Amino acid sequence: MPRLSWVGKVGQEFLKFLRCLEAEFPGPVTLHLILDNYGTHGHEQVRRWLAKHPRFVLHFIPTSSSWLNLVERWFAELSQKAVRRGVFHSVQDLEAAIHAFTVAWNANPAPFMWTASVEKILEKIARCQRRLEQIQPGCTKTKGKFK
């Protein structure tokens, strides 16, 4: 029986995304992609494409991890301190602002630290549950066989 080569809509979109990156960033520059653990990245057609394009280096975040939140936090810093409320008359102006921020950040780098204690996290969950119960009573109660 012949093997099917259909990747599916999401897989095709991922291949389209990779080809777009290849066209947008030509040359020998290594491209590091941070991805979730979604199965599309492991499809045979995607693996074959990546084998032919070794400059694409995939980094997968751990399942259910908060690591991506730290990456998003850095981009929030960039947005708040370099982009938001800025006036950019061209893409080059925006790129210059981002570059200046990155240079300043890298001059004195500091890692983001996960500083919330278990107690603080549990307090926040309890606060959220109380608020949800005000909005829709009973919505946070365990239902079914896990009572």
Residue pairs with C-beta under 8 A, 6 or more apart in sequence:
5 44
5 45
7 14
7 15
7 40
7 43
7 45
7 46
8 40
8 43
10 38
10 40
11 40
11 43
11 45
11 46
14 40
14 41
14 46
15 45
15 46
15 49
18 46
18 49
18 50
18 53
18 56
21 31
21 33
21 56
22 53
22 56
25 31
28 55
29 55
30 55
30 57
31 55
31 56
31 57
32 57
32 59
33 56
33 57
33 58
33 59
34 59
34 61
34 68
34 71
35 41
35 58
35 59
35 60
35 61
36 60
36 61
36 68
37 60
37 61
37 62
37 63
40 46
41 58
41 60
50 56
50 58
61 67
61 68
66 114
70 112
70 114
73 112
74 112
77 105
78 98
78 101
78 102
81 101
82 97
82 98
82 100
82 101
83 94
83 97
83 98
86 94
86 97
88 94
88 97
129 140
132 139
132 140
133 139
133 140
